[in-house]
Each structure stands twice: as C-alpha cells, then as structure tokens.
Amino acid sequence: MQQIVEEVVRWFGFGVLKILTLGRYRGGGRADELSGGAIGLAVLIGTSYLV
C-alpha cells in the first residue's frame, strides 16, 4: 500500500513537471524519483490546503 501511495505522488509530480515544461521534461527514471516525489507532494499539499 505504501508503494502505491508513493507512486501516485511521484506521478503527480511527473505530470506537473511535464505540464510546466510544455512536454519537454524527459524524467521518470530512478534519478528523477526525488524531484518528482517532492513536486507531487507539494501539489497534493497545496491542493489540500486550498480545499
């Protein structure tokens, strides 16, 4: 269950980075897990705060 939550957060971050760079972001590998997870977590926290 923990890995599912981790992947969901990481993919939120990946999606945001893809949108912000207008599709030029090529991440998604092992080296990009931390940045994707941090961005995804920030997006989820920000959305929760706004709601």
Backbone atoms as SQL, in Angstrom:
CREATE TABLE atoms (id INTEGER PRIMARY KEY, chain TEXT, resi INTEGER, resn TEXT, atom TEXT, x REAL, y REAL, z REAL);
INSERT INTO atoms VALUES
  (1, 'A', 1, 'MET', 'N', 0.817, -1.189, 0.000),
  (2, 'A', 1, 'MET', 'CA', 0.000, 0.000, 0.000),
  (3, 'A', 1, 'MET', 'C', 0.868, 1.264, 0.000),
  (4, 'A', 2, 'GLN', 'N', 1.963, 1.208, 0.747),
  (5, 'A', 2, 'GLN', 'CA', 2.863, 2.354, 0.817),
  (6, 'A', 2, 'GLN', 'C', 3.470, 2.652, -0.549),
  (7, 'A', 3, 'GLN', 'N', 3.825, 1.624, -1.287),
  (8, 'A', 3, 'GLN', 'CA', 4.405, 1.836, -2.609),
  (9, 'A', 3, 'GLN', 'C', 3.393, 2.410, -3.590),
  (10, 'A', 4, 'ILE', 'N', 2.130, 2.064, -3.439),
  (11, 'A', 4, 'ILE', 'CA', 1.094, 2.620, -4.301),
  (12, 'A', 4, 'ILE', 'C', 0.963, 4.111, -4.064),
  (13, 'A', 5, 'VAL', 'N', 0.918, 4.516, -2.799),
  (14, 'A', 5, 'VAL', 'CA', 0.827, 5.935, -2.460),
  (15, 'A', 5, 'VAL', 'C', 2.063, 6.674, -2.966),
  (16, 'A', 6, 'GLU', 'N', 3.223, 6.076, -2.783),
  (17, 'A', 6, 'GLU', 'CA', 4.473, 6.684, -3.240),
  (18, 'A', 6, 'GLU', 'C', 4.471, 6.895, -4.759),
  (19, 'A', 7, 'GLU', 'N', 4.022, 5.913, -5.498),
  (20, 'A', 7, 'GLU', 'CA', 3.970, 6.024, -6.957),
  (21, 'A', 7, 'GLU', 'C', 2.957, 7.077, -7.405),
  (22, 'A', 8, 'VAL', 'N', 1.818, 7.141, -6.735),
  (23, 'A', 8, 'VAL', 'CA', 0.805, 8.144, -7.093),
  (24, 'A', 8, 'VAL', 'C', 1.364, 9.547, -6.896),
  (25, 'A', 9, 'VAL', 'N', 2.026, 9.780, -5.782),
  (26, 'A', 9, 'VAL', 'CA', 2.619, 11.091, -5.511),
  (27, 'A', 9, 'VAL', 'C', 3.690, 11.409, -6.544),
  (28, 'A', 10, 'ARG', 'N', 4.518, 10.447, -6.868),
  (29, 'A', 10, 'ARG', 'CA', 5.594, 10.658, -7.839),
  (30, 'A', 10, 'ARG', 'C', 5.030, 10.952, -9.224),
  (31, 'A', 11, 'TRP', 'N', 3.958, 10.280, -9.609),
  (32, 'A', 11, 'TRP', 'CA', 3.374, 10.529, -10.926),
  (33, 'A', 11, 'TRP', 'C', 2.645, 11.865, -10.987),
  (34, 'A', 12, 'PHE', 'N', 2.096, 12.326, -9.862),
  (35, 'A', 12, 'PHE', 'CA', 1.550, 13.690, -9.827),
  (36, 'A', 12, 'PHE', 'C', 2.665, 14.684, -10.131),
  (37, 'A', 13, 'GLY', 'N', 3.806, 14.495, -9.496),
  (38, 'A', 13, 'GLY', 'CA', 4.949, 15.372, -9.732),
  (39, 'A', 13, 'GLY', 'C', 5.434, 15.302, -11.166),
  (40, 'A', 14, 'PHE', 'N', 5.480, 14.102, -11.725),
  (41, 'A', 14, 'PHE', 'CA', 5.899, 13.931, -13.111),
  (42, 'A', 14, 'PHE', 'C', 4.949, 14.676, -14.050),
  (43, 'A', 15, 'GLY', 'N', 3.657, 14.558, -13.790),
  (44, 'A', 15, 'GLY', 'CA', 2.670, 15.244, -14.622),
  (45, 'A', 15, 'GLY', 'C', 2.791, 16.756, -14.549),
  (46, 'A', 16, 'VAL', 'N', 3.011, 17.279, -13.346),
  (47, 'A', 16, 'VAL', 'CA', 3.167, 18.723, -13.182),
  (48, 'A', 16, 'VAL', 'C', 4.420, 19.207, -13.896),
  (49, 'A', 17, 'LEU', 'N', 5.510, 18.485, -13.761),
  (50, 'A', 17, 'LEU', 'CA', 6.739, 18.877, -14.446),
  (51, 'A', 17, 'LEU', 'C', 6.574, 18.813, -15.963),
  (52, 'A', 18, 'LYS', 'N', 5.841, 17.835, -16.472),
  (53, 'A', 18, 'LYS', 'CA', 5.570, 17.744, -17.906),
  (54, 'A', 18, 'LYS', 'C', 4.753, 18.951, -18.377),
  (55, 'A', 19, 'ILE', 'N', 3.763, 19.342, -17.591),
  (56, 'A', 19, 'ILE', 'CA', 2.917, 20.484, -17.956),
  (57, 'A', 19, 'ILE', 'C', 3.708, 21.781, -17.891),
  (58, 'A', 20, 'LEU', 'N', 4.479, 21.972, -16.826),
  (59, 'A', 20, 'LEU', 'CA', 5.232, 23.213, -16.666),
  (60, 'A', 20, 'LEU', 'C', 6.298, 23.397, -17.737),
  (61, 'A', 21, 'THR', 'N', 6.862, 22.317, -18.234),
  (62, 'A', 21, 'THR', 'CA', 7.898, 22.422, -19.266),
  (63, 'A', 21, 'THR', 'C', 7.322, 22.226, -20.665),
  (64, 'A', 22, 'LEU', 'N', 6.001, 22.273, -20.772),
  (65, 'A', 22, 'LEU', 'CA', 5.299, 22.128, -22.048),
  (66, 'A', 22, 'LEU', 'C', 5.661, 20.831, -22.772),
  (67, 'A', 23, 'GLY', 'N', 5.782, 19.751, -21.994),
  (68, 'A', 23, 'GLY', 'CA', 6.028, 18.431, -22.557),
  (69, 'A', 23, 'GLY', 'C', 7.480, 18.091, -22.820),
  (70, 'A', 24, 'ARG', 'N', 8.402, 18.991, -22.498),
  (71, 'A', 24, 'ARG', 'CA', 9.814, 18.728, -22.782),
  (72, 'A', 24, 'ARG', 'C', 10.511, 17.940, -21.675),
  (73, 'A', 25, 'TYR', 'N', 9.901, 17.795, -20.518),
  (74, 'A', 25, 'TYR', 'CA', 10.518, 17.068, -19.405),
  (75, 'A', 25, 'TYR', 'C', 10.607, 15.590, -19.746),
  (76, 'A', 26, 'ARG', 'N', 11.797, 15.015, -19.642),
  (77, 'A', 26, 'ARG', 'CA', 12.031, 13.621, -20.016),
  (78, 'A', 26, 'ARG', 'C', 12.264, 12.715, -18.816),
  (79, 'A', 27, 'GLY', 'N', 12.012, 13.188, -17.616),
  (80, 'A', 27, 'GLY', 'CA', 12.301, 12.426, -16.403),
  (81, 'A', 27, 'GLY', 'C', 11.503, 11.145, -16.312),
  (82, 'A', 28, 'GLY', 'N', 11.422, 10.633, -15.122),
  (83, 'A', 28, 'GLY', 'CA', 10.697, 9.400, -14.890),
  (84, 'A', 28, 'GLY', 'C', 11.610, 8.241, -14.546),
  (85, 'A', 29, 'GLY', 'N', 12.920, 8.464, -14.611),
  (86, 'A', 29, 'GLY', 'CA', 13.870, 7.410, -14.269),
  (87, 'A', 29, 'GLY', 'C', 14.169, 7.391, -12.783),
  (88, 'A', 30, 'ARG', 'N', 15.092, 6.533, -12.399),
  (89, 'A', 30, 'ARG', 'CA', 15.437, 6.408, -10.979),
  (90, 'A', 30, 'ARG', 'C', 16.063, 7.680, -10.422),
  (91, 'A', 31, 'ALA', 'N', 16.807, 8.403, -11.250),
  (92, 'A', 31, 'ALA', 'CA', 17.468, 9.617, -10.781),
  (93, 'A', 31, 'ALA', 'C', 16.475, 10.755, -10.554),
  (94, 'A', 32, 'ASP', 'N', 15.300, 10.649, -11.129),
  (95, 'A', 32, 'ASP', 'CA', 14.302, 11.717, -11.032),
  (96, 'A', 32, 'ASP', 'C', 13.206, 11.429, -10.010),
  (97, 'A', 33, 'GLU', 'N', 13.341, 10.365, -9.257),
  (98, 'A', 33, 'GLU', 'CA', 12.304, 9.997, -8.292),
  (99, 'A', 33, 'GLU', 'C', 12.142, 11.041, -7.191),
  (100, 'A', 34, 'LEU', 'N', 13.248, 11.581, -6.700),
  (101, 'A', 34, 'LEU', 'CA', 13.172, 12.542, -5.601),
  (102, 'A', 34, 'LEU', 'C', 12.501, 13.830, -6.033),
  (103, 'A', 35, 'SER', 'N', 12.890, 14.366, -7.183),
  (104, 'A', 35, 'SER', 'CA', 12.285, 15.618, -7.639),
  (105, 'A', 35, 'SER', 'C', 10.809, 15.429, -7.971),
  (106, 'A', 36, 'GLY', 'N', 10.472, 14.335, -8.609),
  (107, 'A', 36, 'GLY', 'CA', 9.071, 14.062, -8.917),
  (108, 'A', 36, 'GLY', 'C', 8.241, 13.887, -7.669),
  (109, 'A', 37, 'GLY', 'N', 8.776, 13.188, -6.695),
  (110, 'A', 37, 'GLY', 'CA', 8.060, 12.986, -5.436),
  (111, 'A', 37, 'GLY', 'C', 7.879, 14.277, -4.664),
  (112, 'A', 38, 'ALA', 'N', 8.908, 15.122, -4.658),
  (113, 'A', 38, 'ALA', 'CA', 8.814, 16.398, -3.933),
  (114, 'A', 38, 'ALA', 'C', 7.787, 17.317, -4.576),
  (115, 'A', 39, 'ILE', 'N', 7.802, 17.407, -5.888),
  (116, 'A', 39, 'ILE', 'CA', 6.834, 18.247, -6.596),
  (117, 'A', 39, 'ILE', 'C', 5.424, 17.685, -6.406),
  (118, 'A', 40, 'GLY', 'N', 5.279, 16.383, -6.534),
  (119, 'A', 40, 'GLY', 'CA', 3.968, 15.750, -6.346),
  (120, 'A', 40, 'GLY', 'C', 3.420, 15.962, -4.956),
  (121, 'A', 41, 'LEU', 'N', 4.264, 15.823, -3.954),
  (122, 'A', 41, 'LEU', 'CA', 3.830, 16.040, -2.583),
  (123, 'A', 41, 'LEU', 'C', 3.428, 17.492, -2.362),
  (124, 'A', 42, 'ALA', 'N', 4.193, 18.420, -2.933),
  (125, 'A', 42, 'ALA', 'CA', 3.855, 19.845, -2.808),
  (126, 'A', 42, 'ALA', 'C', 2.511, 20.146, -3.470),
  (127, 'A', 43, 'VAL', 'N', 2.259, 19.536, -4.615),
  (128, 'A', 43, 'VAL', 'CA', 0.985, 19.752, -5.307),
  (129, 'A', 43, 'VAL', 'C', -0.178, 19.216, -4.482),
  (130, 'A', 44, 'LEU', 'N', -0.019, 18.020, -3.938),
  (131, 'A', 44, 'LEU', 'CA', -1.088, 17.446, -3.134),
  (132, 'A', 44, 'LEU', 'C', -1.323, 18.231, -1.855),
  (133, 'A', 45, 'ILE', 'N', -0.260, 18.700, -1.217),
  (134, 'A', 45, 'ILE', 'CA', -0.410, 19.501, -0.003),
  (135, 'A', 45, 'ILE', 'C', -1.079, 20.830, -0.332),
  (136, 'A', 46, 'GLY', 'N', -0.632, 21.476, -1.422),
  (137, 'A', 46, 'GLY', 'CA', -1.231, 22.741, -1.828),
  (138, 'A', 46, 'GLY', 'C', -2.699, 22.611, -2.172),
  (139, 'A', 47, 'THR', 'N', -3.048, 21.551, -2.862),
  (140, 'A', 47, 'THR', 'CA', -4.455, 21.307, -3.204),
  (141, 'A', 47, 'THR', 'C', -5.291, 21.057, -1.956),
  (142, 'A', 48, 'SER', 'N', -4.758, 20.285, -1.050),
  (143, 'A', 48, 'SER', 'CA', -5.477, 20.016, 0.210),
  (144, 'A', 48, 'SER', 'C', -5.667, 21.298, 1.015),
  (145, 'A', 49, 'TYR', 'N', -4.663, 22.145, 1.018),
  (146, 'A', 49, 'TYR', 'CA', -4.756, 23.396, 1.755),
  (147, 'A', 49, 'TYR', 'C', -5.828, 24.296, 1.156),
  (148, 'A', 50, 'LEU', 'N', -5.890, 24.361, -0.171),
  (149, 'A', 50, 'LEU', 'CA', -6.884, 25.205, -0.832),
  (150, 'A', 50, 'LEU', 'C', -8.294, 24.712, -0.626),
  (151, 'A', 51, 'VAL', 'N', -8.460, 23.395, -0.603),
  (152, 'A', 51, 'VAL', 'CA', -9.786, 22.824, -0.414),
  (153, 'A', 51, 'VAL', 'C', -10.208, 23.019, 1.020);
